[in-house]
Amino acid sequence: MSDSLRNYIRKRRIANKSTWVSVVVNFFLVIFQVIVGFFSKSSALIADGLHTLADMLSDLVVLITSSKSLNPPDDDHNYGHQRYENAVSLFLGVILLGVGLAMIWTAERKLEQPSLITPVHKAALFAAVSCLVVKELLFRYLMSVAKRAESSLLIANAWHARSDAASSLVVAVGITFNLLGFLTFDIIAAIIIGIMILKMGWDFSYEAMHALTDKAVDKDAADNIRKTILETPGVINVHDLRTRKVGDSIIADVHIEVKGTLSVTEGHAIAVEARNRVMERHRVLNLMTHIDPV
């Protein structure tokens, strides 16, 4: 097993542990938000509960698929199983798109019939502020774990939790204005949350679709890989570097130019060293090299 794959597995296990904490916290938040929202007649709080549910489901799906994605390559999947994550992300993204559209449509219907809009109970504001505090604490926990693991994936997940706290802030503001007599603000807050869920679904679907169609990594990531190869002793130049995303990692191939006077064994050793360096320093599961004598 390569050092890159070992590092990937280590970070995935750390991610799984922190993600389980997020799932448990969000599970209780969903129940709390939906129940209080229903009895306090707050559409915004119920919408935020569904937003939290979407986050919990996304985390849960990742946890379920991660065990499958960590399976080593086999006869049916020669490059591994990391793309299971991309396939499930696409499925989840489509579901979130439907949920977001349904929420926006329901809220707009209420706006068309103002008689259906009622004042919310003060308990809704208490619930929204409580959820805001809990989500902020969850963000701080996830960020501390991410920094210890030195994982960009976990850092991104932590900031995702911070965006959830922002949605609770929107809900708290909408409920506050509703309590002050501006009844439609609770519905407007629900629409904003619906748009946030819609965006989440779009991001999931967009990224997953690109990964499933062999999208290359961004220019900075590719340049860093190229730089690592060029720093390898014996490498004269690099060309035709091609990359594709597989789950959260990368598979790449490249042409490496070496002195034409070298033996096959010497050229091979340079290629192996370049491959090892790339897989140690970057999120690369495998680098296929081709030696060009110059």
C-alpha positions as CSV (number, residue, x, y, z in Angstrom):
1,M,0.0,0.0,0.0
2,S,1.4,3.4,-1.0
3,D,2.1,6.2,1.6
4,S,-0.4,8.4,-0.2
5,L,-3.1,5.7,0.1
6,R,-2.2,5.2,3.8
7,N,-2.5,8.9,4.4
8,Y,-5.8,9.0,2.6
9,I,-7.2,6.2,4.8
10,R,-5.9,7.8,8.0
11,K,-7.6,11.1,7.2
12,R,-10.8,9.4,6.1
13,R,-10.9,7.6,9.5
14,I,-10.4,10.8,11.4
15,A,-13.1,12.4,9.1
16,N,-15.5,9.6,9.9
17,K,-15.1,10.0,13.6
18,S,-15.8,13.8,13.5
19,T,-18.6,13.3,11.0
20,W,-20.4,10.8,13.3
21,V,-20.4,13.6,16.0
22,S,-21.9,15.9,13.4
23,V,-24.6,13.4,12.5
24,V,-25.6,12.8,16.1
25,V,-25.8,16.5,16.9
26,N,-27.8,17.3,13.7
27,F,-30.2,14.4,14.4
28,F,-31.3,16.0,17.7
29,L,-31.4,19.4,16.1
30,V,-33.7,18.2,13.3
31,I,-36.2,16.8,15.8
32,F,-36.0,19.9,18.0
33,Q,-36.4,22.3,15.1
34,V,-39.3,20.5,13.4
35,I,-41.3,19.9,16.6
36,V,-40.9,23.5,17.9
37,G,-41.5,24.9,14.4
38,F,-44.7,22.9,14.0
39,F,-46.2,23.9,17.3
40,S,-44.9,27.5,17.1
41,K,-46.2,27.8,13.5
42,S,-42.9,28.9,12.1
43,S,-42.3,28.0,8.5
44,A,-38.7,29.3,8.7
45,L,-37.8,27.0,11.6
46,I,-39.3,24.0,9.9
47,A,-37.3,24.9,6.8
48,D,-34.2,25.2,8.8
49,G,-34.9,21.8,10.3
50,L,-35.1,20.4,6.8
51,H,-31.8,22.1,5.9
52,T,-30.2,20.5,8.9
53,L,-31.7,17.1,7.8
54,A,-30.2,17.6,4.4
55,D,-26.8,18.1,6.1
56,M,-27.2,15.1,8.3
57,L,-28.2,12.9,5.3
58,S,-25.2,14.0,3.3
59,D,-22.9,13.2,6.2
60,L,-24.6,9.9,6.8
61,V,-24.4,8.9,3.1
62,V,-20.7,9.8,3.1
63,L,-20.1,7.6,6.1
64,I,-21.9,4.7,4.6
65,T,-20.1,4.9,1.3
66,S,-16.7,5.7,2.7
67,S,-16.2,2.1,3.9
68,K,-16.9,0.9,0.3
69,S,-14.7,3.6,-1.2
70,L,-11.8,2.5,1.0
71,N,-11.8,-1.0,-0.5
72,P,-8.6,-1.8,-2.4
73,P,-8.7,-2.3,-6.2
74,D,-10.0,-5.6,-7.4
75,D,-10.8,-7.4,-10.6
76,D,-13.9,-5.4,-11.2
77,H,-12.6,-2.0,-10.1
78,N,-8.9,-1.9,-11.1
79,Y,-8.5,1.8,-10.0
80,G,-10.3,1.4,-6.6
81,H,-13.7,2.3,-5.4
82,Q,-13.4,6.0,-4.6
83,R,-15.9,7.1,-7.2
84,Y,-18.7,5.5,-5.1
85,E,-18.6,8.8,-3.2
86,N,-19.1,10.8,-6.4
87,A,-22.1,8.6,-7.5
88,V,-23.8,9.0,-4.2
89,S,-23.1,12.7,-4.1
90,L,-24.9,13.0,-7.5
91,F,-27.9,11.1,-6.2
92,L,-28.0,13.2,-3.0
93,G,-27.7,16.4,-5.0
94,V,-30.7,15.6,-7.1
95,I,-32.8,14.9,-4.0
96,L,-31.7,18.2,-2.5
97,L,-32.7,20.1,-5.6
98,G,-36.2,18.6,-5.4
99,V,-36.5,19.5,-1.7
100,G,-35.3,23.1,-2.2
101,L,-37.7,23.6,-5.1
102,A,-40.6,22.2,-3.1
103,M,-39.9,24.4,-0.1
104,I,-39.7,27.6,-2.2
105,W,-42.9,26.7,-4.0
106,T,-44.8,26.1,-0.8
107,A,-43.5,29.3,0.8
108,E,-44.5,31.3,-2.3
109,R,-48.0,29.9,-2.2
110,K,-48.4,31.2,1.3
111,L,-47.1,34.7,0.3
112,E,-49.9,34.7,-2.4
113,Q,-52.4,34.0,0.3
114,P,-51.5,36.4,3.3
115,S,-54.5,35.0,5.3
116,L,-52.6,31.8,5.7
117,I,-49.7,33.6,7.4
118,T,-50.0,33.7,11.2
119,P,-47.8,35.1,14.0
120,V,-45.3,32.7,15.4
121,H,-44.8,31.8,19.1
122,K,-41.8,33.2,21.0
123,A,-40.6,29.6,21.5
124,A,-39.5,29.7,17.8
125,L,-37.0,32.5,18.5
126,F,-35.6,30.6,21.5
127,A,-35.2,27.5,19.3
128,A,-33.5,29.4,16.5
129,V,-31.0,31.1,18.8
130,S,-30.3,27.8,20.5
131,C,-29.6,26.0,17.2
132,L,-27.4,28.9,16.2
133,V,-25.2,28.5,19.3
134,V,-25.0,24.7,18.9
135,K,-24.1,24.9,15.2
136,E,-21.4,27.4,16.0
137,L,-19.9,25.1,18.7
138,L,-20.1,22.2,16.2
139,F,-18.1,24.4,13.7
140,R,-15.4,25.1,16.3
141,Y,-15.1,21.4,17.1
142,L,-14.9,20.3,13.5
143,M,-12.3,23.0,12.7
144,S,-10.1,21.9,15.7
145,V,-10.2,18.3,14.4
146,A,-9.4,19.4,10.8
147,K,-6.4,21.4,11.9
148,R,-5.0,18.5,13.9
149,A,-5.4,16.2,11.0
150,E,-4.1,18.8,8.5
151,S,-6.9,17.9,6.2
152,S,-8.3,20.4,3.6
153,L,-11.3,18.1,3.3
154,L,-12.2,18.4,7.0
155,I,-11.6,22.1,6.9
156,A,-14.1,22.4,4.1
157,N,-16.6,20.3,6.1
158,A,-16.1,22.6,9.1
159,W,-16.9,25.7,7.1
160,H,-19.9,23.9,5.8
161,A,-21.1,23.7,9.4
162,R,-20.5,27.4,9.8
163,S,-22.8,28.0,6.8
164,D,-25.5,26.0,8.7
165,A,-25.1,28.4,11.6
166,A,-25.6,31.3,9.1
167,S,-29.0,29.7,8.1
168,S,-30.1,29.6,11.7
169,L,-29.2,33.3,11.9
170,V,-31.4,34.1,8.9
171,V,-34.2,32.1,10.6
172,A,-33.8,34.0,13.9
173,V,-33.9,37.4,12.1
174,G,-37.1,36.3,10.2
175,I,-38.8,35.1,13.4
176,T,-37.9,38.3,15.2
177,F,-39.5,40.5,12.5
178,N,-42.5,38.2,12.6
179,L,-42.9,38.8,16.3
180,L,-42.6,42.5,15.7
181,G,-45.6,42.4,13.4
182,F,-44.0,41.8,10.0
183,L,-45.6,38.4,9.5
184,T,-44.2,37.7,6.0
185,F,-40.6,37.8,7.2
186,D,-41.0,34.2,8.6
187,I,-42.0,33.0,5.1
188,I,-39.3,35.1,3.4
189,A,-36.7,33.4,5.8
190,A,-38.1,30.0,4.7
191,I,-37.6,30.9,1.0
192,I,-34.0,31.9,1.8
193,I,-33.4,28.6,3.4
194,G,-35.0,26.9,0.4
195,I,-32.6,28.7,-1.9
196,M,-29.6,27.6,0.3
197,I,-30.8,24.0,0.0
198,L,-31.2,24.4,-3.7
199,K,-27.6,25.7,-4.0
200,M,-26.3,22.8,-1.9
201,G,-28.1,20.4,-4.2
202,W,-26.6,22.1,-7.3
203,D,-23.1,22.1,-5.8
204,F,-23.3,18.4,-5.0
205,S,-24.7,17.5,-8.4
206,Y,-22.3,19.8,-10.3
207,E,-19.1,18.6,-8.6
208,A,-20.2,14.9,-8.7
209,M,-21.0,15.1,-12.5
210,H,-17.6,16.6,-13.3
211,A,-15.8,14.0,-11.2
212,L,-17.8,11.1,-12.9
213,T,-16.8,12.6,-16.3
214,D,-13.0,12.7,-15.6
215,K,-12.7,16.4,-14.9
216,A,-9.1,17.5,-14.4
217,V,-7.9,19.1,-11.2
218,D,-7.5,22.9,-11.1
219,K,-4.5,24.6,-12.6
220,D,-2.8,25.3,-9.3
221,A,-3.0,21.6,-8.2
222,A,-1.7,20.5,-11.6
223,D,1.2,23.0,-11.5
224,N,2.2,21.8,-8.0
225,I,2.3,18.2,-9.2
226,R,4.4,19.2,-12.2
227,K,6.8,21.2,-9.9
228,T,7.3,18.1,-7.7
229,I,8.2,16.0,-10.8
230,L,10.6,18.6,-12.1
231,E,12.4,18.7,-8.7
232,T,13.2,15.0,-9.0
233,P,16.9,14.5,-9.8
234,G,17.4,13.3,-13.4
235,V,14.2,14.8,-14.7
236,I,14.9,17.3,-17.5
237,N,11.3,18.3,-18.5
238,V,7.7,17.2,-18.1
239,H,4.9,17.2,-20.7
240,D,1.4,15.8,-21.3
241,L,0.5,15.8,-17.6
242,R,-3.1,14.6,-17.4
243,T,-5.2,14.4,-14.2
244,R,-8.7,13.2,-13.2
245,K,-10.5,13.4,-9.9
246,V,-11.5,10.1,-8.2
247,G,-13.5,10.7,-5.1
248,D,-11.4,13.2,-3.1
249,S,-8.2,12.1,-4.7
250,I,-6.4,12.2,-8.1
251,I,-5.2,9.7,-10.7
252,A,-2.7,11.1,-13.1
253,D,-0.3,10.2,-16.0
254,V,2.7,12.1,-17.4
255,H,5.6,12.0,-19.8
256,I,9.0,12.6,-18.2
257,E,12.0,13.6,-20.2
258,V,15.4,12.2,-19.2
259,K,18.8,12.0,-20.8
260,G,18.8,9.7,-23.8
261,T,22.2,8.2,-22.7
262,L,20.8,6.6,-19.6
263,S,20.1,2.9,-19.4
264,V,16.6,1.6,-19.1
265,T,17.2,0.8,-15.5
266,E,18.4,4.3,-14.7
267,G,15.4,5.9,-16.5
268,H,13.0,3.6,-14.7
269,A,14.6,4.5,-11.3
270,I,14.0,8.2,-12.0
271,A,10.4,7.6,-12.9
272,V,9.8,5.6,-9.7
273,E,11.3,8.4,-7.6
274,A,9.2,11.0,-9.3
275,R,6.1,8.9,-8.8
276,N,6.8,8.3,-5.1
277,R,7.4,12.0,-4.5
278,V,4.1,13.0,-6.1
279,M,2.1,10.4,-4.2
280,E,3.7,11.4,-0.9
281,R,3.2,15.2,-1.3
282,H,-0.2,15.3,-3.1
283,R,-3.6,13.7,-3.0
284,V,-2.6,11.4,-5.8
285,L,-3.5,7.7,-5.6
286,N,-1.5,6.7,-8.6
287,L,0.8,8.4,-11.2
288,M,1.5,6.5,-14.4
289,T,4.8,7.6,-16.0
290,H,6.2,7.4,-19.5
291,I,9.9,8.0,-20.1
292,D,11.0,10.1,-23.1
293,P,14.7,10.1,-23.8
294,V,16.1,13.4,-25.0
